Amino acid sequence: MDHGDSLVRIAIIGSRRRTDREAIKVCVAELPSETVVVTGTAKGPDRWAEQAAQACGLEVVVHEPDLDGVCARWQATERYYARNQAIVDNSDRIIAFVAPDRIGGHRGHDPPRGACGKAGRNSMKRLKLTKMRQECFLRALADTGNVTTAVAVAGTSRSRAYELRKTNAAFAARWDEAEEIAADRLEQEARRRAVEGVQEPLVSGGKIIRDDDGQPIAIRRYSDTLLLALLKAHRPEKFRDQKLIHAGDPQNPIEHRVSLMTPEQRVNRALELVAKARQLSPPSNAA
């Protein structure tokens, strides 16, 4: 087999359905001694090529997919595509042992009969909220507190997520827990900005003020609004918004907390206070 004297990096890859291991061993044995064999980690031709090259004393470069952080099938597929592209980019020539039943693509633009229906079914299958996607969704929901973002990360849809929430009590409980975690993280960040403050560059006249070394001068700013919101949440009896309704003597107001009432309750309470005020007021002299 003539591979060319100038080609020293040869990729050997193939379909897992190939069973002719001896053909790959023969192929590798015919390579020049200075050849670097490039391959992947898939079962079948990739592994056989690696083992045959090592047996012949050839240098071998194995490309593995980066699967760190992958929690959905579509993400893994993208990483494998990236791995395959790296093999191509790192090779001068590719020897591919394709599946024996492969016949290539279809000519023209018309899809084969039944292709649209199959594509629709495959699309629905890709959106299925599997156990792996459930875990991915819940982690993303705990991180972001946003359902739209979480379903995008998990590779599913909002409708499938909400449907499973309605029918699966365990999943619904974990959903609630994830939202609580997200809320806790928001509260932690609010507390940090309110109590510890955040560093911001000092600006004057629309320009950043710098020190003698040219570095931006930073000042620490605190958020009184966030601090008040935290106080209202944790000490509502002291800091929640209140209104005073006066009835009778203005020096002795009848106080009532109206912030927790519905509009109808407020109206009813106001009518009660007016009635009490009339009872407390002295009768006026008839004209």
C-alpha positions in Angstrom: 0.0 0.0 0.0 1.5 3.3 -1.1 0.8 6.1 1.4 3.3 8.6 0.0 6.7 9.3 1.4 5.8 12.8 2.7 2.7 11.7 4.6 3.7 10.8 8.1 0.5 11.4 10.1 -2.2 8.9 9.1 -5.6 8.6 10.8 -7.1 5.2 11.0 -10.7 5.2 12.1 -13.8 3.1 11.4 -17.3 1.9 12.2 -17.9 -0.2 15.3 -19.8 -2.7 13.1 -16.6 -3.7 11.4 -15.3 -7.1 12.5 -12.3 -7.6 10.2 -9.6 -6.9 12.7 -7.0 -8.6 10.6 -7.5 -6.1 7.7 -6.6 -3.3 10.0 -3.5 -5.1 11.3 -2.4 -5.6 7.7 -3.0 -2.0 6.9 -0.9 -0.8 9.8 1.9 -3.3 9.1 2.3 -1.8 5.6 2.8 1.8 7.0 6.3 3.3 6.8 8.3 3.2 10.1 8.2 7.0 10.4 4.4 7.1 10.4 2.4 8.6 13.2 -0.9 6.8 13.6 -3.8 9.1 14.7 -7.0 7.5 16.0 -9.7 7.8 18.5 -10.9 5.7 21.5 -14.0 4.0 20.0 -14.3 0.3 20.1 -13.4 -1.6 16.9 -11.1 -0.1 14.3 -9.9 2.8 16.5 -8.7 0.5 19.3 -7.4 -2.1 16.8 -5.4 0.5 15.0 -3.9 1.8 18.2 -2.9 -1.7 19.3 -1.5 -2.7 15.9 0.5 0.5 15.7 2.0 -0.1 19.1 2.9 -3.7 18.2 4.7 -2.3 15.1 6.6 0.3 17.1 4.8 3.2 15.5 4.1 6.4 17.3 0.3 6.7 18.2 -1.7 9.8 18.9 -5.1 9.1 20.5 -7.8 11.8 20.6 -10.4 11.4 23.4 -13.6 13.5 23.6 -13.8 16.1 26.3 -16.9 15.0 28.3 -16.3 17.2 31.4 -19.6 18.8 32.4 -21.7 16.8 29.9 -25.1 16.0 31.3 -27.2 15.5 28.1 -26.9 13.2 25.1 -26.8 16.1 22.6 -23.9 17.7 24.5 -22.0 14.4 24.3 -22.7 14.2 20.6 -21.2 17.7 20.0 -18.1 16.7 22.0 -17.6 13.6 19.9 -18.0 15.6 16.7 -15.3 18.0 18.0 -13.1 15.0 18.7 -13.5 13.7 15.2 -12.7 17.1 13.8 -9.5 17.1 15.8 -8.5 13.8 14.3 -9.0 15.2 10.8 -7.1 18.4 11.6 -4.2 16.4 13.0 -3.8 14.1 10.1 -2.3 14.2 6.6 -4.4 11.3 5.3 -7.4 9.4 6.7 -8.0 5.6 6.2 -11.6 5.0 7.1 -13.0 1.5 7.6 -16.7 2.3 7.0 -19.6 0.1 7.9 -20.1 -2.7 5.3 -23.7 -1.7 4.7 -23.1 2.0 4.2 -24.4 3.2 0.8 -23.8 7.0 1.2 -26.3 9.9 1.1 -29.3 10.6 -1.2 -28.9 12.5 -4.3 -30.8 15.7 -4.9 -32.9 17.6 -2.4 -36.0 15.3 -2.1 -35.9 13.3 1.2 -36.6 9.6 0.9 -40.2 8.4 1.6 -41.0 8.5 5.3 -38.0 10.7 6.1 -40.1 13.5 7.4 -42.1 11.3 9.8 -38.9 9.7 11.0 -37.3 13.1 11.5 -40.3 14.2 13.6 -40.1 11.0 15.7 -36.3 11.5 16.2 -36.9 15.1 17.2 -39.5 14.0 19.8 -37.0 11.4 21.0 -34.3 14.0 21.4 -36.6 16.1 23.6 -37.5 13.2 25.8 -36.9 14.1 29.5 -34.7 11.1 30.4 -33.2 10.5 33.8 -29.9 12.1 32.6 -31.8 15.2 31.3 -33.8 15.4 34.5 -30.6 15.7 36.5 -29.2 18.2 34.1 -32.4 20.3 34.3 -32.5 20.3 38.1 -28.8 21.3 38.4 -29.3 24.1 35.9 -32.5 25.2 37.7 -30.7 25.3 41.0 -27.9 27.4 39.4 -30.0 29.9 37.5 -33.5 29.7 39.0 -34.8 30.0 35.4 -36.8 27.2 33.7 -36.2 28.4 30.2 -32.4 28.3 30.7 -32.6 25.0 32.5 -34.6 23.2 29.7 -32.1 24.7 27.1 -29.2 23.2 29.0 -30.9 19.9 29.4 -31.9 19.7 25.7 -35.6 19.4 26.3 -38.7 21.6 26.2 -40.7 23.6 28.8 -43.8 21.6 28.0 -42.1 18.3 28.7 -40.6 19.6 31.9 -44.0 20.9 33.2 -45.8 17.7 32.1 -43.4 15.6 34.1 -43.8 17.9 37.1 -47.5 17.3 37.1 -47.3 13.5 36.9 -44.1 12.8 38.9 -44.3 13.8 42.6 -40.6 13.1 43.2 -39.5 15.2 40.3 -41.9 18.0 41.4 -40.4 17.9 44.9 -36.8 18.1 43.6 -37.9 21.0 41.3 -39.2 22.9 44.3 -35.9 22.1 46.1 -33.9 23.4 43.2 -35.9 26.7 43.2 -35.2 27.0 46.9 -31.5 26.6 46.3 -31.6 29.2 43.6 -33.5 31.6 45.9 -30.9 31.0 48.7 -28.1 31.9 46.3 -29.9 35.1 45.2 -30.3 36.0 48.9 -26.6 35.3 49.6 -25.7 37.6 46.7 -28.1 40.3 47.9 -26.6 40.0 51.4 -23.0 40.3 50.0 -23.9 43.4 48.0 -25.8 45.0 50.9 -23.3 44.2 53.7 -19.9 43.5 52.1 -20.4 45.8 49.1 -19.0 45.6 45.6 -15.9 47.2 44.1 -16.7 49.8 41.5 -14.3 52.1 39.6 -14.4 55.8 40.7 -15.8 57.9 37.8 -15.7 61.6 37.5 -17.0 63.6 34.5 -17.6 60.3 32.7 -14.0 59.2 33.0 -12.4 56.6 35.2 -10.1 58.0 37.8 -6.7 56.4 37.9 -3.8 56.4 40.4 -0.2 57.4 39.8 0.5 53.9 38.3 -2.4 54.2 35.9 -4.6 51.7 37.7 -8.3 52.4 38.2 -9.2 53.7 41.6 -12.0 51.5 43.1 -14.5 52.3 45.8 -16.7 50.0 47.7 -20.4 50.6 47.2 -23.2 49.2 49.3 -26.9 48.8 48.4 -29.3 50.3 51.0 -32.2 49.0 48.9 -31.0 45.4 49.1 -30.3 45.9 52.8 -33.8 47.2 53.5 -35.3 44.3 51.4 -33.4 41.8 53.6 -34.6 43.5 56.8 -38.2 43.4 55.6 -37.8 39.7 54.8 -36.3 38.7 58.1 -37.8 41.3 60.4 -41.2 42.1 58.9 -42.7 43.2 62.2 -40.2 46.1 62.3 -39.4 46.9 58.7 -42.3 45.9 56.5 -44.1 48.8 54.9 -47.0 50.0 57.0 -49.7 52.7 56.7 -51.6 54.5 59.4 -55.3 55.0 59.2 -56.4 57.8 61.5 -59.8 57.7 63.1 -61.1 60.0 65.9 -58.5 62.0 67.7 -55.4 62.6 65.3 -53.2 62.6 68.4 -54.2 58.9 69.1 -54.3 57.2 65.7 -55.7 53.7 65.3 -52.9 51.8 63.7 -53.5 49.0 61.3 -51.1 47.0 59.1 -52.6 47.1 55.6 -49.6 45.8 53.7 -50.8 42.2 54.0 -54.4 42.9 53.2 -56.2 42.4 49.9 -57.9 45.5 48.4 -61.3 44.2 49.6 -60.1 43.6 53.1 -58.6 47.1 53.2 -62.0 48.6 52.2 -63.8 46.6 54.8 -61.3 47.5 57.5 -61.5 51.2 56.5 -65.3 51.1 56.8 -65.0 49.5 60.3 -62.5 52.2 61.4 -64.8 55.0 60.1 -67.7 53.5 62.0 -65.6 53.4 65.2 -64.5 57.0 64.6 -68.1 58.1 64.4 -68.8 56.4 67.7 -65.9 58.1 69.4 -66.6 61.6 68.0 -69.0 63.8 70.1 -72.4 64.4 68.5 -72.6 67.7 66.6 -75.2 70.3 67.6 -78.1 70.4 65.3 -78.4 73.7 63.4 
